[in-house]
Amino acid sequence: MPRRPDRLAEPPVRLDRSASTPLTAQLSDALREAMSTGTLRAGERLPSSRSLATQLGVSRTVVTDAYQQLYAEGWLDGRHGSGTFVTEHEPLPGSGTPRDPVAPRGTGAGAVWERPSRAQLRRSGTVDLRPGAPWVHDHDRAALRRAWRHAAEHPPSDDPDPRGLPRLRALLAEHLRRTRGVRVGPENILVTRGTGNGLDLVGAMVRPTAGPGVRAGVEDPGYGKARTILAARGAEIVPCPVDGDGIRPEDLPDDLSLVYTTPAHQYPLGGRLPLPRRERLLAWARRTGAVVVEDDYDAEFRYDVAPLPALYGLDPGRVVLLGTLSKTLDPDLGIGWIVAEPDLMHRIVDIRAGLSDRTSGPVQAATALLLERGDLDRHLRRMRLEYARRRALLVEHLGPRLSGDTAGLHVLLSLPEAAVAPVIAAAAEEGVLVEDTSRTSHGAPRVHGLVIGYGSADRTELRRACGVLARAVQRHTGE
Ligand SMILES: Cc1ncc(COP(=O)(O)O)c(C=O)c1O
């Protein structure tokens, strides 16, 4: 079997950090099993030790030691320079039967690729620029302790309100008025566990009790989880094209029951929906009767641009606004909100009560204190400054190829299609993890490049990563 340097294999590996078996042994067992069962084939090239260590969130020694062991056993060859290849061997009958007398430890027959956590990647020195995470390392610890002590005093309830705690709803109404110019009262607010939870409830609300599911428009490219959530509620997903400014109302079909959109900072292209388009979108919704679901997730972070009004404020009767503290405070907190007018709100509350879905009372109580004492505002002010500095670093190093950088925590780095995979691989070689646009695309990506999140890397890490990316882009685009 000839060596195939172009056949880079992605070995299925599950590492269990709580197991007593050392990580090196777990890795060599998993690779041995993959080779013996034919998941990895003769001639295929394994990732470099650096790259695999980055992907798994382990130190490079773990990978080099595992590879060493497999060279010694004759499973691998070619260690001198040209890459690491699977040698020829007879695949053994029956899944999970190792050729080696050493039985696999810590891996099962159905071993799957396990993504390491962001914390594990950080510990292994990887700079993680995948989008979707905020910076959670500079919280005011004293404020958090105070909030949780307060939560401990929250009395148990045998009848929690599906809308959430009245005090928190009043504080959120006040917060939305000040930060988003949205004038609502507590009766317009339902406290969710985040945007995903909110969208799920809206998806359940629009779903008919019988017959075929509804048609739900989702931006394309767009937030993959929105597609998943609405599809799980039985909706037929209708991809709605976006351009650099955001969703295009004139391209929306008339038979949608709802359309999900991210007007504050389109995910992932980063456009901010201009006011005329906002108005045309709402006119379309009034004409067709569709509900517009406004995911307001990045609205708090803007750089050098004036705020745009929330869609909700322009036509409350047609819009359900979804907000979250996942980006501004902590995704682990599990707090977000739905804003809706009474009719829609009643339907959502009914659905929620029927699903026995709720947001933890103590978590709401802690959040209420953070809002009441101004801790959230202070955190937001600090983070705005920090994110603006990180965004400036990216613009300085990668400027001409970037778009969508006037808001939020991510940018789009456009690339020719053929350069995307080589740039990602070259970055991984140097310990920088980036993601392409495929997860945001409904079908084959229409937009090519990298979605770079700068929430979870500090400025030192980001500066190094920018250098790595700039070199990789130059090498693979010839610029
Ligand atoms: C487009 C978009 N909306 C919302 C969220 C936050 O979702 P949740 O509140 O469910 O954590 C994210 C997080 O990455 C996002 O990218």
The ligand as a Tripos MOL2 file, in Angstrom:
@<TRIPOS>MOLECULE
LIG
   16    16     1     0     0
SMALL
NO_CHARGES

@<TRIPOS>ATOM
      1 C1        -26.0120   33.7940   17.3060 C.3       1 LIG1
      2 C2        -25.9890   33.4190   18.7600 C.ar      1 LIG1
      3 N1        -27.0860   33.6040   19.4960 N.ar      1 LIG1
      4 C3        -27.1150   33.2920   20.8150 C.ar      1 LIG1
      5 C4        -26.0190   32.7640   21.4500 C.ar      1 LIG1
      6 C5        -26.1150   32.4510   22.9170 C.3       1 LIG1
      7 O1        -26.9230   31.3670   23.1050 O.3       1 LIG1
      8 P1        -27.3450   30.8800   24.5780 P.3       1 LIG1
      9 O2        -27.9570   32.0410   25.2720 O.co2     1 LIG1
     10 O3        -28.3100   29.7750   24.3050 O.co2     1 LIG1
     11 O4        -26.0970   30.4440   25.2710 O.co2     1 LIG1
     12 C6        -24.8680   32.5350   20.7350 C.ar      1 LIG1
     13 C7        -23.6980   31.9380   21.4050 C.2       1 LIG1
     14 O5        -22.7120   31.6230   20.8440 O.2       1 LIG1
     15 C8        -24.8420   32.8750   19.3460 C.ar      1 LIG1
     16 O6        -23.7410   32.6870   18.6200 O.3       1 LIG1
@<TRIPOS>BOND
     1     1     2 1
     2     2     3 ar
     3     2    15 ar
     4     3     4 ar
     5     4     5 ar
     6     5     6 1
     7     5    12 ar
     8     6     7 1
     9     7     8 1
    10     8     9 2
    11     8    10 1
    12     8    11 1
    13    12    13 1
    14    12    15 ar
    15    13    14 2
    16    15    16 1
@<TRIPOS>SUBSTRUCTURE
     1 LIG1         1 GROUP 0 **** ****
